[in-house]
């Protein structure tokens, strides 16, 4: 998986890169459960020494929304909060996630969307 992501990132800037939109849509739909699993891991992680990143989970959800929208296949949610609601998370779980993301964002090294 990491190899595929690295190859994609290396080739994104190439103007002659042909993208099979159907396959990209398929790939993104198959990755959807992985986003849910990662959110679950964030929510069940240690608050004092987290192993999973709330910022990363938020970034992935936001990128998923943007890419699917760009492919004219917008998901039924349009932000992280609505992702939580659509997937049956409680308001308390979303608030806990946001608190972790905000705390982590203060020291997170990398892009934050």
C-alpha positions as CSV (number, residue, x, y, z in Angstrom):
1,X,0.0,0.0,0.0
2,X,2.7,2.5,0.9
3,X,4.5,1.7,-2.4
4,X,1.3,2.6,-4.3
5,X,0.9,5.8,-2.4
6,X,4.5,6.8,-3.0
7,X,4.3,6.0,-6.7
8,X,1.1,8.1,-7.0
9,X,2.7,11.1,-5.2
10,X,5.8,10.9,-7.4
11,X,3.7,10.9,-10.5
12,X,1.0,13.5,-9.7
13,X,3.0,16.4,-11.2
14,X,3.4,14.6,-14.6
15,X,1.2,16.3,-17.2
16,X,1.1,13.2,-19.4
17,X,-0.2,11.0,-16.6
18,X,-3.4,9.3,-17.7
19,X,-5.7,8.5,-14.8
20,X,-8.4,5.8,-15.0
21,X,-11.1,7.6,-13.1
22,X,-13.2,4.4,-12.7
23,X,-10.3,2.7,-10.9
24,X,-9.6,5.7,-8.7
25,X,-13.2,5.8,-7.7
26,X,-13.1,2.0,-7.0
27,X,-9.9,2.4,-4.9
28,X,-11.3,5.2,-2.9
29,X,-14.6,3.3,-2.2
30,X,-12.6,0.3,-1.0
31,X,-10.5,2.6,1.3
32,X,-13.6,4.0,3.0
33,X,-13.7,1.2,5.7
34,X,-10.1,1.9,6.5
35,X,-11.0,5.5,7.4
36,X,-13.6,4.3,9.8
37,X,-11.2,1.8,11.4
38,X,-8.6,4.5,11.8
39,X,-11.1,6.9,13.5
40,X,-12.0,4.0,15.8
41,X,-8.3,3.5,16.6
42,X,-7.9,7.2,17.4
43,X,-11.0,7.2,19.7
44,X,-9.8,4.1,21.6
45,X,-6.2,5.3,21.8
46,X,-4.3,6.5,24.9
47,X,-4.9,10.2,25.5
48,X,-1.6,10.6,27.2
49,X,0.6,8.7,24.7
50,X,-1.4,8.3,21.5
51,X,-0.2,5.8,18.8
52,X,-2.8,7.0,16.2
53,X,-3.1,10.5,14.8
54,X,-6.3,12.4,14.9
55,X,-4.8,15.0,12.5
56,X,-4.0,12.2,10.0
57,X,-7.5,10.8,10.3
58,X,-9.0,14.3,9.7
59,X,-6.6,14.9,6.8
60,X,-7.6,11.6,5.2
61,X,-11.3,12.3,5.5
62,X,-10.9,15.8,4.1
63,X,-8.8,14.5,1.2
64,X,-11.3,11.8,0.5
65,X,-14.1,14.3,0.3
66,X,-12.2,16.6,-2.0
67,X,-11.0,13.9,-4.4
68,X,-14.4,12.2,-4.6
69,X,-16.0,15.6,-5.3
70,X,-13.4,16.4,-7.9
71,X,-14.3,13.1,-9.6
72,X,-18.0,14.1,-9.7
73,X,-18.8,11.4,-7.1
74,X,-19.2,13.5,-4.0
75,X,-19.8,11.5,-0.8
76,X,-23.0,12.0,1.3
77,X,-20.9,14.0,3.8
78,X,-19.0,17.2,3.2
79,X,-16.8,17.6,6.3
80,X,-15.4,15.6,9.2
81,X,-18.3,16.2,11.5
82,X,-20.9,15.0,8.9
83,X,-18.6,11.9,8.3
84,X,-19.0,11.1,12.0
85,X,-22.8,11.6,11.9
86,X,-23.2,9.5,8.7
87,X,-21.2,6.7,10.2
88,X,-23.1,6.5,13.5
89,X,-20.7,8.1,15.8
90,X,-22.1,10.1,18.7
91,X,-21.7,13.8,19.2
92,X,-19.6,13.0,22.3
93,X,-17.3,10.8,20.1
94,X,-16.9,13.6,17.6
95,X,-16.1,16.2,20.3
96,X,-13.5,13.8,21.8
97,X,-12.0,13.4,18.4
98,X,-11.9,17.1,17.8
99,X,-10.3,17.8,21.2
100,X,-7.5,15.2,20.4
101,X,-7.1,16.7,16.9
102,X,-6.8,20.3,18.2
103,X,-4.3,19.2,20.9
104,X,-2.2,17.2,18.5
105,X,-2.3,19.9,15.9
106,X,-0.1,22.1,18.1
107,X,2.9,19.8,17.7
108,X,2.0,17.9,14.6
109,X,4.7,17.9,11.9
110,X,3.3,17.8,8.4
111,X,0.5,19.1,6.4
112,X,-2.9,19.9,8.0
113,X,-5.9,20.4,5.9
